[in-house]
Amino acid sequence: MHLFDTLREGAAFGAQELHLSDALMERWTSLYPDDPPDGRMPAGMIAVASMRAYSSLVVPRPPGNIHGSQRYEMLRRPVVGERLTTRIACAGKELKRDRRWVHFDTETVGEDGTPCFRGRMTILWAA
């Protein structure tokens, strides 16, 4: 279990791949029909790639964590069919008014290793 006291700043949690398949894009446009396909990943899917990586790589987590904030920097929009790799690392942690906050950095690169987008999420850590 990743507890606040044992999380280390700079610790890497690995990488996860996401294939921007036609099937995934069809699922996206069925949920967001106003986001017409143009052959590139919609910006809103950044959260999909980042949260999938966080959910599968930063485990086990204590129950009761609360997602506090999220921000992203888009560097380029990947093309449909591309395979993306998202890496996640602990960027830091802090105690504020007896609350445990943990910051995670994500970076997603394309098949050729070029960066696509980066993000930072802040989680209110339960234990």
DSSP file with accessible surface (Angstrom, degrees, kcal/mol):
  #  RESIDUE AA STRUCTURE BP1 BP2  ACC     N-H-->O    O-->H-N    N-H-->O    O-->H-N    TCO  KAPPA ALPHA  PHI   PSI    X-CA   Y-CA   Z-CA
    1    1 A M              0   0  118      0, 0.0     2,-1.0     0, 0.0    60,-0.2   0.000 360.0 360.0 360.0 130.7    0.0    0.0    0.0
    2    2 A H        -     0   0   51     58,-2.8     2,-0.3    56,-0.1   125,-0.2  -0.729 360.0-174.6 -82.3 105.0    1.4    3.4   -0.9
    3    3 A L    >>  -     0   0   71     -2,-1.0     4,-1.5    58,-0.1     3,-1.3  -0.725  36.1-113.5 -99.2 155.4    1.1    5.4    2.3
    4    4 A F  G >4 S+     0   0   13    123,-2.2     3,-0.5    -2,-0.3    -1,-0.1   0.896 116.0  52.5 -53.3 -45.0    1.9    9.1    2.6
    5    5 A D  G 34 S+     0   0  141      1,-0.2    -1,-0.3     3,-0.0    -3,-0.0   0.731 113.8  42.6 -67.2 -23.4    4.8    8.5    4.8
    6    6 A T  G <4 S+     0   0   90     -3,-1.3    -1,-0.2     2,-0.1     2,-0.2   0.573  85.6 106.4-101.5 -11.8    6.4    5.9    2.4
    7    7 A L    <<  -     0   0    6     -4,-1.5     2,-0.4    -3,-0.5    86,-0.0  -0.520  60.3-149.6 -66.5 134.7    5.8    7.8   -0.9
    8    8 A R    >   -     0   0  168     -2,-0.2     3,-2.1    84,-0.1    82,-0.3  -0.911  16.5-114.3-111.6 133.7    9.1    9.2   -2.1
    9    9 A E  T 3  S+     0   0  143     -2,-0.4    82,-0.2     1,-0.3     3,-0.1  -0.427 105.8  21.3 -60.3 130.1    9.5   12.4   -4.2
   10   10 A G  T 3  S+     0   0   54     80,-3.6    -1,-0.3     1,-0.3     2,-0.1   0.288  86.2 146.9  92.7  -9.6   10.8   11.4   -7.6
   11   11 A A    <   -     0   0   13     -3,-2.1    79,-2.6    79,-0.1     2,-0.3  -0.408  40.5-141.7 -63.3 130.5    9.6    7.8   -7.3
   12   12 A A  E     -A   89   0A  83     77,-0.2    77,-0.2    -2,-0.1     3,-0.1  -0.745  13.6-165.4 -94.5 143.3    8.6    6.4  -10.7
   13   13 A F  E     -     0   0A  31     75,-2.8     2,-0.2     1,-0.4    76,-0.1   0.312  45.1-110.1-109.1   4.4    5.6    4.1  -11.0
   14   14 A G  E     -     0   0A  39     74,-0.5    74,-1.5    44,-0.0    -1,-0.4  -0.641  37.0 -69.5 105.3-160.4    6.3    2.8  -14.5
   15   15 A A  E     -A   87   0A  46     -2,-0.2     2,-0.4    72,-0.2    72,-0.2  -0.964  28.7-158.7-140.5 152.2    4.6    3.3  -17.8
   16   16 A Q  E     -A   86   0A  62     70,-2.2    70,-3.0    -2,-0.3     2,-0.3  -0.996  15.0-136.2-134.4 142.2    1.3    2.3  -19.5
   17   17 A E  E     -A   85   0A 107     -2,-0.4     2,-0.4    68,-0.2    68,-0.2  -0.706  13.8-170.3 -98.7 145.4    0.5    2.1  -23.1
   18   18 A L  E     -A   84   0A  10     66,-2.6    66,-3.3    -2,-0.3     2,-0.6  -0.986  12.3-149.4-133.9 124.3   -2.7    3.3  -24.8
   19   19 A H  E     -A   83   0A  65     -2,-0.4     2,-2.4    64,-0.2    64,-0.2  -0.839  10.3-144.1 -94.5 121.0   -3.5    2.5  -28.4
   20   20 A L        +     0   0    0     62,-2.8    61,-3.3    -2,-0.6    62,-0.2  -0.444  40.5 173.0 -80.5  68.6   -5.5    5.3  -30.1
   21   21 A S     >  -     0   0   30     -2,-2.4     4,-2.4    59,-0.2     5,-0.2  -0.248  48.5-111.7 -76.1 163.4   -7.4    2.7  -32.0
   22   22 A D  H  > S+     0   0  113      1,-0.2     4,-2.5     2,-0.2     5,-0.2   0.895 120.0  55.4 -59.3 -39.5  -10.4    3.3  -34.3
   23   23 A A  H  > S+     0   0   61      2,-0.2     4,-2.1     1,-0.2    -1,-0.2   0.909 107.9  47.6 -61.8 -42.8  -12.6    1.4  -31.7
   24   24 A L  H  > S+     0   0   18      1,-0.2     4,-2.2     2,-0.2    -1,-0.2   0.922 112.3  49.5 -64.7 -41.5  -11.4    3.7  -28.9
   25   25 A M  H  X S+     0   0   16     -4,-2.4     4,-2.7     1,-0.2    -2,-0.2   0.885 108.8  52.8 -65.9 -37.0  -12.1    6.8  -31.0
   26   26 A E  H  X S+     0   0  131     -4,-2.5     4,-1.7     1,-0.2    -1,-0.2   0.902 108.8  50.0 -64.0 -40.2  -15.6    5.5  -31.9
   27   27 A R  H  X S+     0   0  159     -4,-2.1     4,-1.3     2,-0.2    -2,-0.2   0.909 111.1  50.3 -62.7 -40.6  -16.3    5.1  -28.1
   28   28 A W  H >X S+     0   0   25     -4,-2.2     4,-2.5     1,-0.2     3,-0.6   0.953 111.1  46.1 -62.6 -48.9  -15.1    8.6  -27.5
   29   29 A T  H 3< S+     0   0   34     -4,-2.7    -1,-0.2     1,-0.2    -2,-0.2   0.772 106.7  59.3 -70.6 -22.3  -17.3   10.2  -30.2
   30   30 A S  H 3< S+     0   0   90     -4,-1.7    -1,-0.2    -5,-0.2    -2,-0.2   0.830 114.1  38.3 -70.9 -29.4  -20.3    8.2  -29.0
   31   31 A L  H << S+     0   0  122     -4,-1.3    -2,-0.2    -3,-0.6    -1,-0.2   0.804 130.3  30.2 -84.0 -33.9  -19.8    9.9  -25.7
   32   32 A Y    ><  +     0   0  120     -4,-2.5     3,-2.1    -5,-0.2    -1,-0.2  -0.649  65.3 167.9-127.2  73.8  -18.9   13.3  -27.1
   33   33 A P  T 3  S+     0   0   98      0, 0.0    -1,-0.1     0, 0.0    -4,-0.1   0.707  76.3  63.7 -64.2 -19.1  -20.7   13.7  -30.5
   34   34 A D  T 3  S+     0   0  159      1,-0.2    -5,-0.1    -3,-0.1    -2,-0.0   0.375  86.1  78.8 -83.2   3.4  -19.8   17.4  -30.6
   35   35 A D  S <  S-     0   0   54     -3,-2.1    -1,-0.2    -6,-0.2    -3,-0.1  -0.754  81.0-156.5-108.4  77.1  -16.1   16.4  -30.8
   36   36 A P        -     0   0   90      0, 0.0     2,-0.1     0, 0.0    -2,-0.1  -0.248  19.9-106.3 -64.5 142.5  -15.9   15.5  -34.4
   37   37 A P        +     0   0  101      0, 0.0     4,-0.1     0, 0.0   -11,-0.0  -0.433  42.0 165.7 -67.0 135.8  -13.2   13.1  -35.6
   38   38 A D        -     0   0   94      2,-0.5     3,-0.1    -2,-0.1     0, 0.0   0.119  65.9 -91.7-134.6  17.8  -10.3   14.7  -37.5
   39   39 A G  S    S+     0   0   41      1,-0.3    41,-2.2    40,-0.1     2,-0.3   0.453 101.1  89.4  87.6  -2.3   -7.7   12.0  -37.4
   40   40 A R  B    S-E   79   0B 108     39,-0.3    -2,-0.5    40,-0.0    -1,-0.3  -0.902  88.0 -90.6-127.4 158.8   -6.1   13.3  -34.2
   41   41 A M        -     0   0    0     37,-3.2     2,-0.1    -2,-0.3     5,-0.1  -0.474  44.6-117.8 -67.5 129.3   -6.7   12.6  -30.6
   42   42 A P    >   -     0   0    7      0, 0.0     3,-1.9     0, 0.0     4,-0.2  -0.401  21.6-120.8 -63.8 144.7   -9.2   15.1  -29.0
   43   43 A A  G >  S+     0   0   61      1,-0.3     3,-1.9     2,-0.2     4,-0.3   0.841 109.8  66.8 -57.1 -33.3   -7.6   17.2  -26.3
   44   44 A G  G >  S+     0   0   42      1,-0.3     3,-0.8     2,-0.2     4,-0.5   0.729  86.6  70.0 -62.5 -20.6  -10.2   15.9  -23.8
   45   45 A M  G <> S+     0   0    1     -3,-1.9     4,-2.1     1,-0.2    -1,-0.3   0.575  73.9  85.1 -76.9  -5.1   -8.7   12.4  -24.1
   46   46 A I  H <> S+     0   0   10     -3,-1.9     4,-2.6     1,-0.2    -1,-0.2   0.935  89.0  52.4 -56.8 -42.9   -5.5   13.6  -22.3
   47   47 A A  H <> S+     0   0   38     -3,-0.8     4,-2.9    -4,-0.3     5,-0.3   0.862 105.2  55.5 -62.8 -34.9   -7.4   12.9  -19.0
   48   48 A V  H  > S+     0   0   40     -4,-0.5     4,-2.2     2,-0.2     5,-0.2   0.957 111.3  42.5 -61.5 -51.1   -8.2    9.3  -20.3
   49   49 A A  H  X S+     0   0    2     -4,-2.1     4,-1.8     1,-0.2    -2,-0.2   0.931 118.5  45.4 -62.2 -45.0   -4.5    8.5  -20.9
   50   50 A S  H  X S+     0   0    0     -4,-2.6     4,-2.6    -5,-0.2    -2,-0.2   0.930 114.9  45.0 -67.9 -45.0   -3.4   10.1  -17.6
   51   51 A M  H  X S+     0   0   53     -4,-2.9     4,-2.9    -5,-0.2     5,-0.2   0.849 110.2  54.8 -71.8 -33.1   -6.0    8.6  -15.4
   52   52 A R  H  X S+     0   0  101     -4,-2.2     4,-1.9    -5,-0.3     5,-0.2   0.930 111.3  46.1 -61.7 -43.6   -5.7    5.2  -16.9
   53   53 A A  H  X S+     0   0    0     -4,-1.8     4,-2.5    -5,-0.2     5,-0.4   0.945 114.7  46.4 -63.8 -47.7   -2.0    5.3  -16.1
   54   54 A Y  H  X S+     0   0   12     -4,-2.6     4,-2.1     1,-0.2    -2,-0.2   0.945 113.3  49.3 -59.2 -48.0   -2.5    6.6  -12.6
   55   55 A S  H  < S+     0   0   57     -4,-2.9    -1,-0.2     1,-0.2    -2,-0.2   0.833 120.0  35.1 -64.6 -33.7   -5.3    4.1  -11.8
   56   56 A S  H  < S+     0   0   53     -4,-1.9    -1,-0.2    -5,-0.2    -2,-0.2   0.737 124.8  37.9 -94.6 -22.0   -3.3    1.1  -13.0
   57   57 A L  H  < S+     0   0   37     -4,-2.5     2,-1.6    -5,-0.2    -3,-0.2   0.804 103.1  63.9-100.3 -34.5    0.2    2.1  -11.9
   58   58 A V  S  < S-     0   0    0     -4,-2.1    -1,-0.2    -5,-0.4     3,-0.1  -0.620  87.5-179.4 -92.9  76.7   -0.1    3.8   -8.6
   59   59 A V        +     0   0   69     -2,-1.6     2,-0.1     1,-0.2    -3,-0.0  -0.978  43.1  28.0-138.2 151.9   -1.5    0.8   -6.7
   60   60 A P  S    S+     0   0   73      0, 0.0   -58,-2.8     0, 0.0    -1,-0.2   0.602  74.0 177.6 -78.3 148.2   -2.4   -0.1   -4.1
   61   61 A R        -     0   0   77    -60,-0.2   -58,-0.1    -2,-0.1     3,-0.1  -0.848  36.1-101.2-110.6 152.0   -3.7    3.2   -2.9
   62   62 A P    >   -     0   0    7      0, 0.0     3,-0.9     0, 0.0    64,-0.3  -0.450  44.9-106.2 -69.8 141.9   -5.5    3.8    0.4
   63   63 A P  T 3  S+     0   0  114      0, 0.0     0, 0.0     0, 0.0     0, 0.0  -0.402  99.9  44.4 -65.7 144.7   -9.3    4.0    0.1
   64   64 A G  T 3   +     0   0   59      1,-0.3    60,-0.0    -3,-0.1     2,-0.0   0.451  69.9 150.8 102.2   2.5  -10.7    7.5    0.5
   65   65 A N    <   -     0   0   36     -3,-0.9     2,-0.4    60,-0.1    -1,-0.3  -0.361  32.7-148.5 -63.5 149.7   -8.2    9.5   -1.7
   66   66 A I  E     -B  124   0A  98     58,-2.2    58,-3.3    -2,-0.0     2,-0.6  -0.984  13.4-126.5-126.4 127.9   -9.7   12.6   -3.3
   67   67 A H  E     +B  123   0A  83     -2,-0.4    56,-0.2    56,-0.2     3,-0.1  -0.615  31.2 179.2 -72.6 115.8   -8.7   14.0   -6.6
   68   68 A G  E     -     0   0A  42     54,-2.5     2,-0.3    -2,-0.6    55,-0.2   0.909  52.9 -18.2 -89.2 -47.0   -7.9   17.6   -5.8
   69   69 A S  E     -B  122   0A  63     53,-1.7    53,-2.3     2,-0.0     2,-0.3  -0.986  48.7-162.0-158.8 165.3   -6.7   19.2   -9.1
   70   70 A Q  E     +B  121   0A  54     -2,-0.3     2,-0.3    51,-0.2    51,-0.2  -0.984   8.4 176.3-153.1 136.2   -5.4   18.5  -12.6
   71   71 A R  E     -B  120   0A 164     49,-1.8    49,-2.2    -2,-0.3     2,-0.3  -0.990   8.7-164.6-142.2 151.7   -3.6   20.5  -15.2
   72   72 A Y  E     -B  119   0A  78     -2,-0.3     2,-0.5    47,-0.2    47,-0.2  -0.950  14.9-151.7-134.1 155.7   -2.2   19.6  -18.6
   73   73 A E  E     -B  118   0A 102     45,-2.9    45,-2.1    -2,-0.3     2,-0.5  -0.987  18.6-149.1-126.1 116.4    0.2   21.0  -21.1
   74   74 A M  E     +B  117   0A  69     -2,-0.5    43,-0.2    43,-0.2     3,-0.1  -0.758  22.6 169.7 -88.0 125.8   -0.5   19.9  -24.7
   75   75 A L        -     0   0   67     41,-3.1     2,-0.3    -2,-0.5    42,-0.2   0.743  69.8 -15.1-103.4 -38.2    2.6   19.7  -26.9
   76   76 A R        -     0   0   68     40,-2.1    -1,-0.5    38,-0.1     0, 0.0  -0.952  65.6-113.7-160.4 153.6    1.1   17.9  -29.9
   77   77 A R        -     0   0   82     -2,-0.3   -34,-0.1    -3,-0.1    40,-0.0  -0.836  36.2-130.5 -92.9 118.5   -2.1   16.0  -30.7
   78   78 A P        -     0   0    0      0, 0.0   -37,-3.2     0, 0.0     2,-0.2  -0.221  22.5-114.0 -63.5 155.4   -1.3   12.3  -31.5
   79   79 A V  B >   -E   40   0B  58    -39,-0.2     3,-2.0     1,-0.1   -39,-0.3  -0.614  35.5 -92.7 -91.5 151.6   -2.8   10.7  -34.6
   80   80 A V  T 3  S+     0   0   40    -41,-2.2   -59,-0.2     1,-0.3     3,-0.1  -0.391 114.8  33.9 -60.8 136.9   -5.4    8.0  -34.5
   81   81 A G  T 3  S+     0   0   36    -61,-3.3    -1,-0.3     1,-0.4   -60,-0.1   0.135  90.3 126.4  99.3 -16.1   -3.6    4.6  -34.7
   82   82 A E    <   -     0   0   17     -3,-2.0   -62,-2.8   -62,-0.2     2,-0.5  -0.400  57.7-132.3 -75.4 148.8   -0.7    5.8  -32.7
   83   83 A R  E     -A   19   0A 105    -64,-0.2     2,-0.3    -2,-0.1   -64,-0.2  -0.913  24.3-160.4-101.9 126.2    0.5    4.0  -29.5
   84   84 A L  E     -A   18   0A   0    -66,-3.3   -66,-2.6    -2,-0.5     2,-0.5  -0.798   7.7-154.3-107.9 148.5    1.1    6.3  -26.6
   85   85 A T  E     -AC  17 109A  31     24,-2.5    24,-2.6    -2,-0.3     2,-0.5  -0.989   8.4-164.0-123.7 124.8    3.1    5.6  -23.5
   86   86 A T  E     -AC  16 108A   2    -70,-3.0   -70,-2.2    -2,-0.5     2,-0.3  -0.940   2.7-167.0-111.6 127.6    2.4    7.4  -20.2
   87   87 A R  E     -AC  15 107A 128     20,-2.7    20,-2.0    -2,-0.5     2,-0.4  -0.866   4.7-162.4-109.8 148.0    4.8    7.5  -17.4
   88   88 A I  E     + C   0 106A   3    -74,-1.5   -75,-2.8    -2,-0.3   -74,-0.5  -0.980  11.3 171.5-134.6 141.7    3.9    8.7  -13.9
   89   89 A A  E     -AC  12 105A  30     16,-2.2    16,-2.7    -2,-0.4     2,-0.6  -0.986  40.5-102.0-145.3 154.1    6.1    9.8  -11.0
   90   90 A C  E     - C   0 104A   1    -79,-2.6   -80,-3.6    -2,-0.3    14,-0.3  -0.673  30.7-173.3 -77.0 118.7    5.6   11.3   -7.6
   91   91 A A  E     -     0   0A  22     12,-2.7     2,-0.3    -2,-0.6    13,-0.2   0.647  57.6 -57.8 -89.1 -16.3    6.5   15.0   -7.9
   92   92 A G  E     - C   0 103A   6     11,-1.3    11,-3.1   -84,-0.1    -1,-0.3  -0.898  43.8-130.7 158.1 172.9    6.3   15.7   -4.2
   93   93 A K  E     - C   0 102A  68     -2,-0.3     2,-0.3     9,-0.2     9,-0.2  -0.979  18.3-177.0-150.6 156.2    4.1   15.7   -1.2
   94   94 A E  E     - C   0 101A  72      7,-2.5     7,-3.0    -2,-0.3     2,-0.5  -0.991  24.7-128.9-156.1 151.3    3.2   18.2    1.5
   95   95 A L  E     + C   0 100A 114     -2,-0.3     2,-0.4     5,-0.2     5,-0.2  -0.909  28.9 175.4-101.3 125.8    1.2   18.5    4.7
   96   96 A K  E >  S- C   0  99A 111      3,-2.4     3,-1.6    -2,-0.5    -2,-0.1  -0.969  71.3 -20.9-133.3 119.2   -1.1   21.5    4.8
   97   97 A R  T 3  S-     0   0  236     -2,-0.4    -1,-0.1     1,-0.3     3,-0.1   0.919 127.0 -51.7  48.6  49.9   -3.4   22.0    7.8
   98   98 A D  T 3  S+     0   0  154      1,-0.2     2,-0.4     0, 0.0    -1,-0.3   0.651 113.3 122.1  65.1  15.5   -3.2   18.3    8.7
   99   99 A R  E <   -C   96   0A 149     -3,-1.6    -3,-2.4     2,-0.0     2,-0.7  -0.927  59.7-134.3-110.2 140.6   -4.0   17.2    5.2
  100  100 A R  E     -CD  95 125A  83     25,-0.5    25,-3.1    -2,-0.4     2,-0.5  -0.811  23.7-173.4 -96.4 113.6   -1.7   15.0    3.1
  101  101 A W  E     -CD  94 124A  56     -7,-3.0    -7,-2.5    -2,-0.7     2,-0.4  -0.920   2.8-169.5-109.7 132.9   -1.3   16.3   -0.5
  102  102 A V  E     -CD  93 123A   0     21,-2.7    21,-3.0    -2,-0.5     2,-0.4  -0.974   7.3-153.8-123.3 134.1    0.5   14.3   -3.1
  103  103 A H  E     -CD  92 122A  28    -11,-3.1   -12,-2.7    -2,-0.4   -11,-1.3  -0.915   9.4-168.3-109.1 132.6    1.5   15.6   -6.5
  104  104 A F  E     -CD  90 121A   0     17,-2.9    17,-2.5    -2,-0.4     2,-0.4  -0.973   8.0-151.7-121.8 135.2    2.0   13.3   -9.5
  105  105 A D  E     -CD  89 120A  61    -16,-2.7   -16,-2.2    -2,-0.4     2,-0.4  -0.854  12.1-167.7-101.4 139.5    3.6   14.2  -12.8
  106  106 A T  E     -CD  88 119A   6     13,-2.5    13,-2.3    -2,-0.4     2,-0.4  -0.940   6.2-173.4-122.5 147.3    2.6   12.4  -16.0
  107  107 A E  E     -CD  87 118A  68    -20,-2.0   -20,-2.7    -2,-0.4     2,-0.5  -0.980   5.9-162.7-139.2 130.5    4.3   12.5  -19.4
  108  108 A T  E     -CD  86 117A   0      9,-2.9     8,-3.5    -2,-0.4     9,-1.4  -0.958   9.7-175.7-116.8 129.2    2.9   10.9  -22.5
  109  109 A V  E     -CD  85 115A  15    -24,-2.6   -24,-2.5    -2,-0.5     5,-0.1  -0.850  20.1-121.1-120.3 157.9    5.0   10.2  -25.5
  110  110 A G    >   -     0   0    3      4,-2.5     3,-2.0    -2,-0.3   -26,-0.1  -0.166  45.2 -81.5 -85.2-175.4    4.2    8.9  -29.0
  111  111 A E  T 3  S+     0   0  126      1,-0.3   -27,-0.1     2,-0.1    -1,-0.1   0.820 131.0  49.9 -58.6 -33.5    5.6    5.8  -30.7
  112  112 A D  T 3  S-     0   0  117      2,-0.1    -1,-0.3     1,-0.0     0, 0.0   0.385 120.4-107.0 -89.3   5.9    8.7    7.7  -31.8
  113  113 A G  S <  S+     0   0   47     -3,-2.0    -2,-0.1     1,-0.3     3,-0.0   0.426  72.1 141.4  87.3  -0.8    9.4    9.0  -28.3
  114  114 A T        -     0   0   52      1,-0.1    -4,-2.5    -5,-0.1    -1,-0.3  -0.562  58.7-106.7 -76.7 137.4    8.3   12.6  -29.0
  115  115 A P  E     + D   0 109A  48      0, 0.0    -6,-0.3     0, 0.0     3,-0.1  -0.361  36.3 177.2 -64.2 140.0    6.4   14.2  -26.1
  116  116 A C  E     -     0   0A   0     -8,-3.5   -41,-3.1     1,-0.4   -40,-2.1   0.758  62.9 -18.3-106.9 -49.6    2.6   14.6  -26.6
  117  117 A F  E     -BD  74 108A   0     -9,-1.4    -9,-2.9   -43,-0.2    -1,-0.4  -0.987  51.4-153.4-158.8 158.7    1.4   16.1  -23.3
  118  118 A R  E     +BD  73 107A  95    -45,-2.1   -45,-2.9    -2,-0.3     2,-0.3  -0.924  16.9 179.3-130.0 158.1    2.4   16.5  -19.7
  119  119 A G  E     -BD  72 106A  10    -13,-2.3   -13,-2.5    -2,-0.3     2,-0.4  -0.973  20.7-148.5-154.8 164.8    0.3   16.9  -16.6
  120  120 A R  E     -BD  71 105A  72    -49,-2.2   -49,-1.8    -2,-0.3     2,-0.4  -0.984  15.6-171.3-136.9 128.4    0.3   17.3  -12.9
  121  121 A M  E     -BD  70 104A   0    -17,-2.5   -17,-2.9    -2,-0.4     2,-0.5  -0.926  10.1-151.2-118.4 146.5   -2.4   15.9  -10.6
  122  122 A T  E     -BD  69 103A  18    -53,-2.3   -54,-2.5    -2,-0.4   -53,-1.7  -0.984  13.4-168.1-120.1 127.6   -2.8   16.6   -6.9
  123  123 A I  E     -BD  67 102A   3    -21,-3.0   -21,-2.7    -2,-0.5     2,-0.9  -0.946  24.7-132.7-120.0 133.1   -4.4   14.1   -4.7
  124  124 A L  E     -BD  66 101A  33    -58,-3.3   -58,-2.2    -2,-0.4     2,-0.4  -0.792  36.3-141.5 -80.1 108.6   -5.6   14.5   -1.1
  125  125 A W  E     - D   0 100A   3    -25,-3.1   -25,-0.5    -2,-0.9   -60,-0.1  -0.626   9.3-152.9 -84.1 131.2   -4.1   11.3    0.3
  126  126 A A              0   0   34     -2,-0.4    -1,-0.1   -64,-0.3  -123,-0.1   0.792 360.0 360.0 -76.6 -31.1   -6.2    9.4    2.8
  127  127 A A              0   0   49   -125,-0.2  -123,-2.2   -65,-0.1    -1,-0.1  -0.982 360.0 360.0-145.8 360.0   -3.5    7.6    4.8
